[in-house]
Amino acid sequence: QVHLVESGGGLVQAGGSLRLVCTASENIAGIGIMRWFRQPPGNQRELVARITSGGNTWCLESVKGRFTISGDHAKNTLHLQMNGLKPEDTGRYYCNYFGESSTLGQYDYWGQGTQVTVAS
């Protein structure tokens, strides 16, 4: 119904930067949370950062000062600026829109992910 597409991943050296973008096929109105998850190879998926419809943000302690989450409601996009990348940041990054609206009811949308690889 609603499709999310991530882009911006790639291969970088330690200390490099990447900007991930998540684009929704349509505007999602209502109260919700937009999140970035990542899944390291051979490990479990973890929450990296989130931003609420009210503008409150949160990120993993390990990425504080390096990653910044932001959104553009008008363009239906979610961003994750990643600076000072470390090898432990390697993984597949997923975009997630979670919340509730009068038209969609409760929703939980996921993208297919984009690979981020940081070389030592």
Backbone torsions as a table, in degrees:
resi	resn	phi	psi	omega
1	GLN	NA	-60.9	174.4
2	VAL	-111.3	127.3	-177.5
3	HIS	-109.9	136.9	176.1
4	LEU	-114.3	135.7	-179.7
5	VAL	-129.6	123.4	178.5
6	GLU	-95.7	149.8	175.8
7	SER	-151.8	166.2	176.3
8	GLY	106.1	-5.4	178.8
9	GLY	-72.7	170.9	179.7
10	GLY	168.1	-169.3	179.1
11	LEU	-106.3	124.8	179.1
12	VAL	-136.4	161.0	174.6
13	GLN	-83.3	157.0	176.9
14	ALA	-54.1	135.5	-178.0
15	GLY	94.2	-9.1	-179.4
16	GLY	-79.9	-179.1	-177.9
17	SER	-130.7	151.3	173.6
18	LEU	-143.1	151.1	176.2
19	ARG	-123.1	113.1	179.0
20	LEU	-90.2	142.9	179.1
21	VAL	-129.9	134.5	175.1
22	CYS	-118.4	124.5	-178.7
23	THR	-116.4	128.5	177.9
24	ALA	-92.9	145.7	-177.9
25	SER	-68.5	-19.4	178.5
26	GLU	-155.5	161.4	178.6
27	ASN	-68.8	136.3	178.4
28	ILE	-110.3	103.5	-179.1
29	ALA	-88.2	150.8	178.5
30	GLY	124.6	-168.4	179.6
31	ILE	-97.2	123.9	-178.3
32	GLY	-161.1	-177.0	-179.5
33	ILE	-128.3	133.8	175.9
34	MET	-109.8	129.6	-171.4
35	ARG	-135.2	152.6	170.3
36	TRP	-114.6	127.3	174.5
37	PHE	-114.5	162.4	172.3
38	ARG	-143.5	151.9	178.8
39	GLN	-129.7	104.9	177.2
40	PRO	-66.2	155.6	179.3
41	PRO	-59.4	128.9	178.9
42	GLY	72.2	13.4	-178.5
43	ASN	-128.1	177.5	-179.3
44	GLN	-86.7	155.7	177.6
45	ARG	-70.8	139.5	-179.9
46	GLU	-134.0	151.9	177.3
47	LEU	-76.3	129.7	-179.5
48	VAL	-99.9	-48.4	-178.5
49	ALA	-158.8	155.7	177.3
50	ARG	-147.5	157.1	175.5
51	ILE	-141.9	133.7	-179.2
52	THR	-92.3	168.1	177.5
53	SER	-63.8	-20.4	177.2
54	GLY	-86.3	-2.8	176.7
55	GLY	94.2	0.4	178.7
56	ASN	-74.2	134.9	-178.8
57	THR	-119.9	156.2	177.5
58	TRP	-150.4	147.5	174.6
59	CYS	-148.9	161.3	177.1
60	LEU	-57.4	143.9	177.9
61	GLU	-57.7	-36.6	-177.0
62	SER	-69.8	-14.5	-179.9
63	VAL	-113.7	0.4	179.1
64	LYS	-58.9	135.5	-178.8
65	GLY	85.2	-9.8	-179.2
66	ARG	-117.8	-38.2	-178.7
67	PHE	-106.7	144.1	176.8
68	THR	-134.6	124.7	177.8
69	ILE	-98.9	140.6	178.8
70	SER	-154.3	164.2	-179.6
71	GLY	-141.8	158.0	176.6
72	ASP	-129.1	98.5	-176.2
73	HIS	-59.7	-43.6	-177.8
74	ALA	-61.6	-33.2	-178.5
75	LYS	-98.8	3.6	179.4
76	ASN	56.0	42.7	-177.7
77	THR	-125.8	153.0	175.8
78	LEU	-128.3	138.9	-175.8
79	HIS	-125.3	153.4	172.3
80	LEU	-138.8	105.4	176.5
81	GLN	-86.4	122.4	-177.0
82	MET	-118.7	116.2	178.4
83	ASN	-117.8	160.9	179.1
84	GLY	54.5	45.1	-176.2
85	LEU	-62.2	143.6	-179.8
86	LYS	-120.7	156.6	179.2
87	PRO	-54.3	-34.2	179.4
88	GLU	-69.9	-8.3	175.4
89	ASP	-82.3	-8.0	-179.7
90	THR	-59.6	135.8	178.9
91	GLY	162.9	177.3	175.5
92	ARG	-95.0	126.1	-175.6
93	TYR	-100.9	131.6	-177.0
94	TYR	-119.2	141.6	174.6
95	CYS	-95.9	140.6	-180.0
96	ASN	-140.3	129.9	173.0
97	TYR	-112.2	122.0	-176.9
98	PHE	-133.7	132.4	178.2
99	GLY	168.4	-148.5	-176.3
100	GLU	-149.5	139.7	176.2
101	SER	-142.2	161.7	-178.9
102	SER	-67.8	-27.6	-178.0
103	THR	-92.5	-37.2	-177.4
104	LEU	-96.2	-15.9	-172.9
105	GLY	71.4	-149.8	176.1
106	GLN	-76.6	138.2	-179.2
107	TYR	-136.9	154.4	-179.5
108	ASP	-152.5	90.3	-175.5
109	TYR	-104.2	140.9	-179.5
110	TRP	-129.6	146.0	172.8
111	GLY	-89.9	177.3	-179.4
112	GLN	-84.6	-11.1	177.1
113	GLY	96.9	159.1	174.9
114	THR	-137.4	136.2	-174.1
115	GLN	-82.2	133.6	174.4
116	VAL	-121.6	122.1	179.1
117	THR	-125.4	123.8	-179.6
118	VAL	-113.6	116.7	-178.7
119	ALA	-82.2	147.1	179.2
120	SER	-74.8	NA	NA
